[in-house]
Amino acid sequence: MASGKAWNRRLALAGGAALAAGGGYLAFHPRAGGVHPVADARTLRRGNASEPQTLDNSLSVAVYDDAIIGDMTIGLTTEDTLANPIPGMAMRWTTSADGLTWTFTLRQALWSDGKPVTAQDFVFSWQRLLDPRTAAPYGYFLYIVKNAEPINAGKLPAAELGARALDDHTLEVRLEHPAPYLLQMLTHASTFPQPRHVVQAKGKDWTRPENHVGNGAFSLKEWVPNGHVLLVKNPRFYDAQNVALERIYFYPTDDYGAALQRMRAGELDLEVRLPVQQIDWINAHMPKARQPAPLLSLEYLEINHTRKPFDDIRIREAINLCLNREAIAQRIRRIGDVPAYGLVPPGTANFPGGNRFAFHAMPYGQRIERARALMRAAGFDDDKRMVTTYKIRNTAPGNQRAVAAAIQQMLAQIYINAAILPTDFQVFLAEVHEHNFDIAESGWNADFNDAATFLELLQTGGGNNDSAYSNHAFDTMLAAAQNDTDLISRGRKLAAAEAIALNDQAIMPLYFQVDENLVWPYVTGWKANAMDKHRSRWIGIDQQARRALFS
């Protein structure tokens, strides 16, 4: 899922927090920049980095949407505190001997309006995701299901999908090829059910607070654009008795420095992005709020393969050569990120790893000389510099902009003048998805623990292939891997596909991330994990510890 450090307008910084010993439901006190809930043991205040793009799970691509959607809706499987798949709407399942047919038995569960959750709701949601009129970026995610791809292409009717309700509580799913990782895939928001009766009645407005119906631990109460999203406990959730929180505020904390100040003032319990320019202060004064863990997450540059001169492999290789990944990760970011010379993060399940750009051991000075030679061979030099644009998300100064400025200087060394174009996140997503860019920053968090979630970013025609890269050999190897039932053999084929993309200089990997979460130690149930998934149903507040911290 697009990790996109997505940023819109900044929140005004409110001053110090007034702490309360208990607090009733929706207790507020006025502050500069708006109103804020009084701290109590039943309220969690999450800095979520960005205004949600959408709360429609068929249309969402950003991790900041997912954090909210995943609290409101649960799929066939869901995540535990370490993001491992556990039963969700499905209590149990069976698999045929050939691995192609899965049968899920659903629990007796209710939507938040009291209607039963049925197998037909899953079929409806999956057909809607694949409907070409929906234009869902994640339509390809279900291509593993029989006939999903031709349905998404408009070549078959939705009724031909290999997912059918045998009865209200039994869902049969037939696959194109075996997928031992299916249970983890089904934790992804694109596979969540939708309330047919609401979506059919309200259309695109079904996610408005007055209309939204979910089956998760929390329900949508308010969405104040560029202010907050408020979720409240869903009493009809099947495990409601074990949910400690009564309400959650999600704030679009696009100004990381301001978010840090709100953390210090006690106005936020956690924040998912930190201002890297203040990392030394954070390590010295808030060490217990940081528990960095390696993520299955890649930050990279993508280039538009449909635009000249990026169709020239010499230009792409020159750009890859000039990027000083060590400087970006170790001198600018400084939070523990690992310089990336491949596409698939270390630690990815059932993947042999080992692929790197051929130049990875070359000293940086020699890389620059080779890059300049490639640029000259392509027709560029000091007298004829390449002029281009570099689109970035509109982040706060000192974070991604510091990385962007460094990359701009690196490109300048090899005869490339790249104008940085900060762009509002919503516009950024639309323009990049429509291939309306030259160079763009990008990031990807694993949708599930498998190399395919990264490699499918480069699949011809893929819904998230924003760079429009296309290579038949790559596609063929990726397809061969996906049809291989042996995990070791499949991993080797995925590695072979990665090697093809690296030889093609398809994208420009920068670094593999560690998490940037700041979490006060009085927040219980938050566990660092490689997927960086933290569902609020597992979280609580130790009010005594909170009072002690801010006394």
N, C-alpha and C positions, 0 to 999 in steps of 0.2 A: 504494500500500500504506500502511496506517495507520502513519504515522511515529511515532505514539504514544510520546512519551517515557515509556515504560512502566516502572513502578517497583514492586518488591515489597519484600521485607525488605532491610535494609541489610547489607552485608558488614562484618564487623569489620575495622578497619584494622590491618594487620600492620606491624611496624616496618621497619627497614632491611633491604635485601636482601643476602644473601651471594652474591657472584658467583663463578662457577666458570670455569676456563679452558676446559674442554671439556664434559664431562658425559655420562654414559651415559643410556640410555633409562630414563625415569621416575625420575630422581634427585630426591630430595626433601630438604628440611630443615624441621624443625618451627618453627612461628611461632605467636605469639598469634593466635587466630582461625582456626587450621587449618594445613594444610601447603601449601607452595608449591613448584613445580618450580624447580630450580636453572637459572639462565640458561645456555643453550648455543645453539650456532649452528643447531640443528635444531628448536628449540621456540619457538613464538610464543604470547605471553600477551596475549589481547585482552580489554579491558574492553568488555562488550557491553551495558551499561546496564540490562538487565532479565533476569529469569528467563524462559526461553522459555515461551510459552503452549502450544505444541505443536510437535512435529517432523514432524507429518503434513502434507505439502504440500497436501492436499485441504482442510484445515481452517485453515491458518495465515492470519493477516491482518497480523501485526506485522513490522516490519523487523528486529527482533531475532531472530525465528525465521528469517527469510530469510537472515540472515548465516550461520547454521549449516546450514540446509537446502541452500543453494547451494554449500556446500563438499562436501556428501555426495552430491548428485544433480545431474545435468546433463540438460537438455532437448534438443530438436531443435537449438536454437541455444544459445549461451552468450555470456558477455561477455568482451571483452578488458580490458586494464587501464584503459581509458577508458570502459568499459561499452558499447562498440559491439558489436552482434551479430556473432558469428563462428560457423562450423560447430561443432556440439556432437556429439550422437549422429548427426545428419544430416551426411554428407560433402558432399552436393550436393542440389540440388532444381531442379525445372522448374515453370513456371507456364503455364497455358493462355492462349490469346489474349485471352479475356474476363476473365482475372484471378480466375476463380471456382474453379479446380481447381489445387491444388498437389500435386506428387508428390515425396516425400522419400526419398532413398536413404540408409539407415542404414549406419554403419560396423560392422565386426566388433568388438563390444565385449562385455564381461562384467560381470555384477553382481559385487559383492564376494565372493559365495559361489561364484563360478565358473560360474554359469548364464549362458547368452547373453542379452543384451538384444535384444528383438525388437519389431517393429512392433505385435504384439499387446499388449505391455506398455503402449504408449501408448494404444491403444484402450481397454484395461481401465481405465487411470487416468482418462481423460477421461470415460468412462461413469460411473465411481464419483463423480467430481466433480459430475456432473450428476444423479445419482440423488437424488430428493427426500429419501430416507431419510438421505443423508449430511448434508443441511442445510449444504452448503458455502457460506460467505459469498461466495466467488468463483465460484460457479456461473455467474453472468452473464458472467464474463470470456470464456467460450467461446461466447456467443450468436452470435458471428460465424460459427461452424461450422453448417452446414446442419442444421436441426431441433433444435439444442441447446436453444433456449428452450422449445418444447413438451415436450421430454423432461424438462427441469428442473421444469416445471410438472406433470408426471405425465400428460400428454396423449398422449404417444407412447412406445413401448418404446425402450429404449436401443439396440437393434439398428438403429434408423432414423437414428442419428447419422451425419453426413456425414464420418466418419473410418473408414477400413477398411484392414486389412492385406492388401495384394495378395500378399505372401509375407512371410517372416520379416524381411526387410530392406527392404521397400518399403511406405511409408505414403502413402495417398492421402487428401487433405483437401479436401472441397468446402465452399465458403463461401456464406453468404447474400448477401454483397456483396463486391466487391473490397476488398482491404486491403493497400495498399503497405507498411504498417508491420508486417505479420504477423511478419516475422523477429524484430523487437524484442519483439513480444508473446510470442513463444515462449521468450524468456529468463525469463519469469515463472514462479515456483515452482508455481503452480496447474496449469501445463501439463506439468510434469515427469512422466516415466514412473514407475510403481511396479512392484515385482516381484510379479507375479500370484501366484506360488507361495507367497510369504511372506504377503502380505495375506490371501489366501484361507485359509491355514492358521492364522494368528495373529489375524486380525480387528483390533480396535482396538489390540491390544498389539504390532502389527508394528513400532512405532517404539521399543520398549524396547531398550536396548543389547544384550541377549542375542539379540534377534530381528532387529534392523535390518539391512537389506541395501540398499546403494546402488550407484550407478555412477559416482560422482564421484571427486575426487582424494583424499578422506579418508573414513574410516569411523568410525562411532560406537563409542567404547570405554566411556565412562562418562557417566552423568548423575546428579550428586549434587544433589538439589533445593536451591536457594538456595546452592549451593556452586560448582559448575562443570560445564561440559560438556567432555569430552575427546574430541577426534578424533585419529585416527592415520592415517598415510599408507596409502592403499589400493594395494597392489602390483599389483592387476589393472586399475587405471585406465589407459585407452588411452594417456595421455601421462605416465605415472608417471616416466619417466626424466628429465623436465624439471621435476619438482616438488621443490623444495629442502627443504621442511619435513618433519619426521617426525611432529610432533604439534602440536596447537593446543589451548590452554585458553581457553574462553569463560567469563568471569566476569560475574555479574549485578551490575554496579557501579551500583546505584541511588543510592548516596550519592556525588555527584560530587566533593565536597570530599575524601572519603576516597580516591576513585579518583585524584585529583590527587596526593595524598600517596604513594600506591602507585607512581604514575609517577615521582615524584621519588626514591623509594627504590629504583627499579630493579626493582620487582616486576611492573610492567606495561610492555609494549612499546608499546601504543597504547590509547587510550580514546576512545569515540565520542561522549561528551558532556562538556562542560566546565562548571565552576561559574562562571556568568557574574559573580558578585559578586567573583571573583578575576581577572577578565579583564586588569586593568592589570598585576597581578603576572605573569601568564602572558606577556603581550606583552613585558614587560621582561626576564624571566628565562628564558623558554622560547620565544623567537621562532621558532626553527627547527622546533619541534614543531607549529606551526600553519601551515597553508597554506589559509586559508579560500577556498572557491569557491562561487559561486552554485549553488543546487540547484533542481531542479524540485520544489519542496516548498512547501506552503501550511499555515500555522497559522491556525486559525479557531475561532470559537465556533459551535456548532450549537444550535438551539432546537427543541423538540419541537412540530412543527406539529399534532399530534393533541391537544394540551392547550391549554385556554384560560388566559390571553388571547393566547397566541402565534399563534392563528389570525387575529388582528387585525393587519393590515399596519401600522397606526399604531404598535403596540407594537414590531414588528420594526424599523421605520425609526428609531424613537426610540433603540433599543439601538445600531443601527449609527451613528447620529449621535453618541452620547456616547462612543464608543470612540476614545480618543486614540492612534491608531496610531503617530504619531511619538514620543510619550512612551514607549510600550512598546518600540519597536524601538531608539530612539536613547538613551534615558536609563535604561532598565531592562536590556534585553538587551545592548546596546552591543557586539555582535560583527559588525555589518555587515548585519543583516537589512534588508529593504526594506519599508516600510509598504505594505500591500495594500489597494487599493480595487477589486479585481476578483478573479476566481477562478483564472484561468490565469496561471501565472508568466511573466515576460518570458523570451524566448529559447526558448519552446516551438516545436518544428518545425512548419512549414506553418500557422502561426496568425498572423493579421494584428494581433491585440492591439488596444489602444486603448480598450477598455471600462472605465469607471470609474463609481462611484456619482456621481449628479448633484451631490452636495454636496461633492465632493472638494476643490474650491477655496475652500469657505466657511471663514472663520476659525473656530477652535474655539469661541470664545465664542458666536458666532451659531448654531453647531450645537447647543449646549446649550439655547439659548433655543427653537429650533425643536423640539428633542426634548421639552422640558417642555410646549410647547404641544400637541404630539401626545399626550402622556401625559394631559394635562388633558382633551383631547377624548375620550380613551378612558375617562375616569372616574377618573383617579388624580391626586392632588396631595399636599401635605404632610400634610393631615389624613386622607387615605386612600391610604396608600402600598401599592404592589404588593409582595407578599411571595412570594419564590420561592427556589429552591435552585440552586446552581452546582456541578456535579459536576466534580472534577478528579482526575487520577491522583495517586497517593500518592507524590509526589516529595520529594526532599530540600529542606529550607528554603533559601531564597535562589535557587532556580531558577524553576521554573514557579509556585511559590507566590507569589513576588514579583510575577509578572505577574497571577496570580489576585487578589491583594490590591489591586493597582492597578485592575483591572477592577471589583472590588467597589465601590471608591470612586467610579469613574466612573458606575456604575449608580446609586449613592446620590444623585448630583446630579440625577437625573431621576425621583425618587420611587420607586425600586426598592430594596427591601431583599433582597439576595441572600445567603443563608447558604452559605458554602463547605463542600462535603462532600468531603474527601479520601477516596479509595476505592482499595483494593488493585486492582492492574491487572487481574487475572483477573476480579474482580467488576465492575470498571468496564466492561470490554469486554462482558461478558454483559448488564449492565443497559442500557448505551447501545444495544446491538444490539437489545434487546427494547423499545426506546423507553421505558425506565423512567427518565426524567430530565426536568427542565425546561430547564436550560441546561447544556451540557457543553463542556469544552475538547476540541479535536480537532486533528488534523494529518494531512496526506496527502502522501506521497512518490509521485511519478509511477511507475506500473507500467511505462510505456514513454513515449517522448518524443512525446507527442501530447496535444492539448487534451482529447480524449474521456476520458482517464483521470481528469481532474478533474470534468468535466461529468457523467459517469455517476454520480457521488456523489449527484446530485439526480434521477436517473431514477426514475420511479414504479415501485415494487416492486423496485428494484435491491438487490442483496445487501448493499451498503455504504451505502444511503440511510438512515442511522440517524435522521435528523431527520424522516423520513416526509413530506418535501415532495412535492407532486404538482401538476403543471400540464400540461394536455393540450397547450397551445401549445409549451411547452418540449420535451416528449417528441416531438412531431411534428417540430420543427426538428432535434432531435438525430438522429432516425431518418433524416430527409432528408439530413443531412450524412453519416451512415454509409453511405448508399446512393449517394453521389456519387463517381464515379470520378476527377473532376478535383480535384487537390489544392488549387488556388486557390479554386475554387467551394466545395469542402468546408470550407475554412478560414473562409470568409465565413459559411457556415451555422452552424458551431460558434460563431463570434463572436456571431451573432444569438441562438443559444440562451443564451449567457452573458448577453447583454443582458436577456433575459427574466427570468432568475434574479435579476439585480441589481435590476431594476425591482420584482420581487416581494419584495426583501429576504429572499431564501430562507435565506441563512446570513450569518455575520458574519466576513468575512476580517480577519485581523490583520496578518500579515506573511509575506513570502516569505523563506525561510530561506537562510542560508549554512551550510556544514557546520561542525560543532563538533568535528571530530576532532582529537585530540592524538596525534601520531605521532612517536616519536623518529627522528631522521634515519638511524640505523643500520638501520631497517626498509627494505629495498629492495623495489622493485616496487609500492609503494603510490602511486597516482596520483589526485589530486583530480579528480572528475568530477561532472557535473550530476545523475547518477542516484545518487550516493553508494554505488555498488556496488564492493566490493573483495574479490574471491575470493582465497582464501589460496593457490591453486595458483600464483599469480604472485608471491608474496611470499617473501623470504628475509631472512636476518639477516647483517649484516656484523659478525662477532664482534669483530674488531679495533677497529672504531669503537665498539662497545658497551663494550668494556673501557676504551677511552680516555675515554669519557663519564663512567664511574662510577669511574675510578681516583682 
